[in-house]
Amino acid sequence: MNASLPVIHQTTSDEIDLAELFHSIWEQKLLITLVTLLVGMLAAAYALLATPEYQVQSVLRPAMIKDLDALNRTDVYKLTPHQAMQRVGAALESYDRRLEFFRANQGLFEALRQPNRSLEQTFESFNRDAFKMLQPDPKKTDSLSAYVGIQLTYPADVNGVALVNGLVEHVLQSERERIDAGLKTVIQNRLNQLELNMAAARASYEAGKEAKIAKLLEADSLKRAELQDELKALRQQLKTRRDNRIVQLDEAIHIARSLGIGKPTTPSALGEGERAAQGNMIRTEVNNQQIPLYFMGSEALEAERNTLLQRRSDDFTEPRIAQIAKELQLLTQNRQIEVLNKRENEDLFLKDLAAWREESARLRNLQFDVAGLKLVTIDQAALEPLKPIRPKKVLILALGLVLGGMLGLFIALLRNMLRRAPRGFQLSQLSLAP
């Protein structure tokens, strides 16, 4: 018994007949047109119903040097035009400054409020998407001048012009207030420093004055002690000299008495004895040897000894003692110390005090009005836009029509493929051989 398997014949064609395809699409032109119109109508509805969004911007450039001259001439607070513009730009970019403006002007953001959201949440969402800072690209060197700006994209029910201009003015006023506060703080700190300098100078002067007086007193005390020591030594020396003289006189008196010399005489006269003198005689003796003291005679020697024994002080015999007494008298009162103690206005003797007082007076009388301070030049203020930036109605409608046509063609091709699919396969009859 022979059996044969069923044979399946399948015919496929990979070739596409373009004419037939075009004819098939042409037959479905109504469908394509309807789909294109439908998608175009949806795009037009979106373009008409979507909330318009507008865009405004404000551009700031550095102020002129003369605008900041009054501030810089205070010699307390220095600010260049470029630094001022950077401060304003940083303040415009600051989230805290923007939130501060939002809290102070909630009426400008009323249209943005959403239920179940706090003010901060509402502003955070708007701030993240709406604001954009404008500044030169650091990679490009063809920019003619520096600038900084802020750009705002906002829906139609928000007053974007008032918001941007108000934010810029708020930031400028806030920076003026910060500069004013900083200026006052710097002035107060400088005044405090000047007061500390003057107090330190006064303390240093007092310490120096006391040290000088102490040195003068110490020098006087040392000088007085030295003079007193010298005076004591001189008196002791004079006393010793007087005692020695008395001893010498005692010896000479004893010798004179032994020789019977009562009156002053000379060695030659003593040898001749007493002779009667006839007439007047003048005797002159030349001798280069010192005559012994006893030739003065006992009477003269006793008179000198008695005088020395009755002497109570030898000060008059030494001129130096009178000079020492004079110097000791001068040391009883130091006129330099007296003058130092009698100073009434000691500030006059402080170094740099006049300059400090002058600077302090200038700072206290310094008047600067920051209300008229021009930090930047507003090169472009926010103006009412002529048309919204979104949605772009013509572009949306054109894209809708193009996408609709493409969708219609896709549907037509899909229907054509589904119609041709059953004709591509043929099943042969199944036969069984006996």
C-alpha positions in Angstrom: 0.0 0.0 0.0 1.6 3.2 -1.1 0.7 6.6 0.4 1.7 10.0 -0.8 2.1 13.0 1.4 0.0 16.0 0.7 1.8 18.6 -1.3 1.3 22.3 -0.5 2.0 24.7 -3.3 2.6 28.3 -2.1 3.1 31.1 -4.5 4.6 34.4 -3.4 5.6 37.5 -5.2 8.1 40.0 -3.8 7.7 42.3 -6.6 5.3 45.3 -6.1 3.4 46.6 -9.0 3.7 50.4 -8.6 0.9 51.1 -10.9 -1.4 48.9 -9.1 -0.2 50.4 -5.7 -0.8 53.9 -7.0 -4.2 52.9 -8.3 -5.1 51.4 -4.9 -4.0 54.5 -3.1 -5.9 56.7 -5.5 -9.0 54.7 -4.9 -8.6 55.6 -1.2 -8.0 59.3 -1.8 -11.2 60.2 0.1 -9.9 58.3 3.2 -6.6 60.0 3.0 -8.2 63.4 2.6 -10.5 62.8 5.6 -7.6 61.7 7.8 -5.5 64.7 6.8 -8.4 67.1 7.5 -9.1 65.5 10.8 -5.5 65.7 12.0 -5.3 69.3 10.6 -8.5 70.2 12.5 -7.0 68.8 15.7 -3.8 70.8 15.2 -5.8 73.9 14.5 -7.9 73.4 17.6 -4.8 73.0 19.7 -3.2 76.1 18.1 -6.4 78.1 18.8 -7.1 76.7 22.3 -3.6 76.5 23.7 -2.7 79.3 26.2 -0.4 81.8 24.5 3.0 82.4 26.0 4.9 85.7 25.7 8.5 86.6 26.2 10.1 89.8 27.5 13.6 90.7 28.6 15.6 93.4 30.2 19.3 94.0 29.5 21.6 95.9 31.8 25.1 97.3 31.1 27.8 98.8 33.3 27.2 102.3 34.6 29.6 105.1 33.8 32.4 105.9 36.2 30.9 109.3 37.1 27.8 107.5 38.4 29.8 105.8 41.1 32.3 108.6 41.7 30.4 110.0 44.8 30.5 106.6 46.4 34.1 106.0 45.7 35.2 109.4 46.9 34.1 108.5 50.4 37.4 106.5 50.6 35.4 104.0 52.6 33.5 101.9 50.0 35.0 101.2 46.6 32.9 99.9 43.8 33.8 99.7 40.1 31.1 99.8 37.3 31.9 96.1 36.5 31.6 95.1 40.1 28.3 96.9 40.4 26.9 95.1 37.4 28.1 91.8 38.7 26.3 92.5 42.0 23.1 93.3 40.3 23.4 90.3 38.0 24.0 88.0 40.9 21.0 89.5 42.7 18.7 89.0 39.6 19.8 85.3 39.5 19.3 84.8 43.3 16.3 82.7 44.1 16.0 84.4 47.5 15.7 87.9 45.8 13.1 86.6 43.4 11.1 85.1 46.2 11.4 88.3 48.2 10.0 90.2 45.2 7.2 87.6 44.8 6.2 87.9 48.5 6.1 91.7 48.2 4.1 91.7 44.9 1.8 88.7 45.1 -0.8 90.5 42.9 1.5 90.1 39.9 1.5 86.3 40.4 -2.2 85.9 41.2 -2.9 84.1 37.9 -0.3 81.5 38.7 -1.8 80.4 42.0 -3.1 76.8 42.0 -5.1 75.0 44.6 -3.4 72.8 47.1 -0.1 74.6 46.6 1.6 77.1 48.9 2.9 80.4 47.7 6.5 79.1 47.8 5.6 76.0 45.8 3.8 78.1 43.2 6.7 80.5 42.8 9.3 77.7 42.7 7.5 76.0 39.8 7.2 79.3 37.9 10.8 80.4 38.7 12.3 77.1 37.5 10.7 77.3 34.0 10.1 81.0 33.4 13.3 82.9 34.1 16.5 82.8 32.1 19.6 84.8 32.7 21.3 86.6 29.8 25.0 87.1 29.7 27.8 87.0 27.1 29.2 83.6 26.2 32.7 83.4 27.8 33.8 81.2 24.8 33.1 84.0 22.4 35.3 87.1 22.3 33.4 89.1 19.7 31.2 90.7 22.3 31.8 94.5 22.2 30.8 95.1 25.8 29.7 93.3 29.0 26.1 93.0 29.9 23.7 91.1 32.0 20.0 90.6 31.6 16.9 88.5 32.5 14.4 86.9 30.2 10.9 85.9 31.2 8.5 83.5 29.5 5.0 83.8 30.8 1.3 83.0 30.0 -1.1 85.5 28.7 -2.8 86.2 32.0 0.4 87.3 33.7 1.7 90.9 33.4 5.2 90.0 32.4 6.4 93.5 31.5 5.5 94.8 35.0 7.0 91.7 36.6 10.4 92.0 34.8 10.7 95.8 35.2 9.5 95.5 38.8 12.0 92.7 39.6 14.8 94.8 38.1 13.8 97.9 40.1 13.4 95.8 43.2 16.9 94.3 42.8 18.4 97.7 42.2 16.7 99.2 45.3 17.7 96.2 47.3 21.3 96.6 46.3 21.2 100.3 47.1 20.0 99.4 50.6 22.7 96.8 51.0 25.3 99.2 49.9 23.9 101.8 52.3 24.0 99.2 55.1 27.5 98.1 54.2 28.7 101.7 54.0 27.3 102.5 57.4 28.8 99.3 58.8 32.2 100.0 57.4 32.1 103.6 58.7 31.0 102.4 62.2 33.7 99.7 62.2 36.3 102.4 61.2 35.1 104.7 63.9 35.3 101.9 66.5 38.8 101.2 65.3 39.8 104.8 65.6 38.4 104.9 69.2 40.4 101.8 70.0 43.5 103.4 68.4 43.1 106.5 70.5 42.4 104.5 73.7 45.5 102.4 73.0 47.5 105.5 72.3 46.3 107.1 75.6 47.2 103.9 77.5 50.6 103.7 75.8 51.2 107.4 76.7 50.3 106.9 80.3 52.5 103.8 80.5 55.3 105.7 78.8 54.8 108.7 81.1 54.9 106.6 84.2 57.9 104.7 83.0 59.7 108.0 82.2 58.9 109.4 85.7 60.0 106.2 87.3 63.3 106.4 85.4 63.8 110.0 86.4 63.1 109.2 90.0 65.4 106.2 89.9 68.2 108.3 88.3 67.7 111.1 91.0 67.8 108.5 93.7 70.9 107.0 92.4 72.6 110.4 91.9 71.6 111.4 95.4 73.0 108.2 96.9 76.2 108.7 95.0 76.6 112.3 96.2 75.8 111.4 99.8 78.4 108.6 99.6 80.9 111.1 98.1 80.1 113.6 100.8 80.5 111.1 103.6 83.8 110.0 102.1 85.1 113.6 101.8 84.1 114.4 105.4 85.8 111.3 106.6 88.9 112.2 104.6 88.9 115.8 106.0 88.5 114.5 109.6 91.4 112.1 109.1 93.5 114.9 107.7 92.7 117.1 110.7 93.5 114.3 113.1 96.8 113.7 111.4 97.5 117.4 111.5 96.8 117.5 115.3 99.2 114.6 115.8 101.9 116.4 113.7 101.3 119.6 115.8 101.7 117.6 119.1 105.0 116.3 118.0 106.2 119.6 116.7 105.1 121.3 120.0 107.0 118.7 122.0 110.2 119.3 119.9 109.8 123.1 120.1 109.5 123.0 123.9 112.5 120.7 124.1 114.5 123.2 122.0 113.1 126.2 123.8 111.5 127.6 120.7 108.6 129.7 121.7 108.5 132.0 118.7 108.9 131.2 115.0 112.6 131.0 114.0 114.9 129.6 111.4 117.7 127.1 111.7 120.4 129.8 111.2 118.9 132.1 113.7 118.6 129.3 116.2 122.4 128.6 115.9 123.6 132.2 116.6 121.8 132.5 119.8 120.4 135.7 121.1 122.4 138.8 120.4 121.7 142.3 121.0 120.7 143.9 117.8 122.1 147.3 116.9 119.8 149.3 114.7 117.5 147.7 112.4 118.5 144.4 110.7 116.8 142.5 108.0 117.8 138.9 107.6 117.0 136.9 104.6 117.6 133.2 104.5 117.6 131.2 101.3 117.0 127.5 101.8 115.7 125.0 99.3 114.9 122.5 102.1 111.5 122.4 103.9 111.9 123.9 107.4 110.6 121.5 110.1 107.3 122.4 111.7 108.7 122.9 115.2 110.6 126.0 114.0 107.1 127.7 114.0 107.5 127.9 117.8 105.4 126.2 120.5 103.1 129.2 120.8 102.0 129.2 117.2 101.8 125.4 117.1 99.7 125.3 120.3 97.4 128.0 118.9 96.9 126.0 115.7 96.3 122.7 117.6 93.8 124.3 119.9 91.9 125.7 116.9 91.8 122.3 115.2 90.6 120.7 118.4 87.7 123.2 118.6 86.7 122.7 115.0 83.3 121.1 114.6 83.2 120.8 110.8 85.8 120.6 108.0 83.3 121.2 105.2 84.6 124.7 104.5 88.1 123.4 103.7 86.9 121.4 100.7 85.1 123.2 97.7 83.7 120.0 96.5 81.5 119.7 99.6 79.8 122.9 98.7 79.3 121.7 95.1 77.8 118.4 96.4 75.5 120.3 98.7 74.3 122.3 95.7 73.7 119.2 93.6 71.8 117.6 96.5 69.6 120.6 96.8 68.8 120.5 93.1 67.8 116.8 93.5 65.2 117.6 96.1 62.7 118.4 93.3 62.8 117.2 89.7 61.2 119.9 87.6 60.8 117.6 84.6 58.7 115.2 86.7 56.7 118.2 88.1 56.0 119.4 84.5 54.9 115.9 83.4 52.5 115.6 86.4 51.0 119.1 85.7 50.0 118.3 82.1 46.3 119.0 81.8 45.5 118.1 78.2 47.7 115.0 77.6 46.0 114.2 74.3 48.1 117.0 72.7 51.2 114.9 73.2 49.7 111.7 71.6 51.3 110.7 68.3 48.8 110.5 65.3 45.9 111.7 67.5 45.3 114.7 65.3 45.0 112.6 62.2 42.7 110.1 63.9 40.4 112.9 65.2 40.3 114.4 61.7 39.4 111.1 60.2 36.8 110.5 62.9 35.2 113.9 62.4 35.1 113.3 58.6 33.4 109.9 59.0 30.9 111.2 61.5 29.9 114.1 59.2 29.9 111.9 56.0 26.6 112.1 54.3 25.8 109.9 51.3 22.4 109.4 49.7 22.2 106.0 48.0 18.8 106.8 46.6 20.4 108.5 43.6 23.1 105.9 43.2 23.1 104.5 39.6 24.5 101.0 39.8 23.8 100.0 36.2 22.6 101.4 32.9 19.3 99.9 31.8 20.1 99.3 28.1 16.7 97.6 27.4 13.7 97.7 29.6 10.9 95.1 29.2 8.3 96.2 26.6 4.9 94.8 25.8 5.5 92.0 23.2 3.7 92.3 19.8 2.9 88.6 19.5 3.3 85.4 21.5 6.2 83.1 21.0 4.0 80.0 21.6 2.0 78.5 20.1 3.2 79.0 16.5 -0.2 78.5 14.9 0.9 78.4 11.2 3.7 75.9 12.0 1.4 73.8 14.1 -1.3 73.7 11.4 1.3 72.9 8.7 2.7 70.1 10.8 -0.8 68.8 11.5 -1.6 68.7 7.8 1.7 67.0 6.9 1.3 64.5 9.8 -2.4 63.9 8.8 -1.4 63.2 5.2 1.3 60.8 6.3 -1.2 59.1 8.6 -3.7 58.8 5.8 -1.2 57.3 3.4 -0.1 54.8 6.1 -3.7 53.7 6.6 -4.3 53.4 2.9 -1.2 51.2 2.5 -2.2 49.1 5.4 -5.6 48.5 3.9 -4.1 47.6 0.6 -1.8 45.1 2.2 -4.6 43.5 4.1 -6.7 43.1 0.9 -3.9 41.4 -0.9 -2.8 39.0 1.8 -5.4 36.1 1.0 -4.3 36.0 -2.7 -0.7 35.3 -1.9 -1.2 31.8 -0.6 -2.8 28.8 -2.5 -3.4 25.4 -1.1 -3.2 22.4 -3.4 -5.6 19.5 -3.2 -4.7 16.7 -1.0 -4.7 13.3 -2.8 -4.1 9.8 -1.5 -2.5 7.3 -3.9 -3.8 3.6 -3.6 
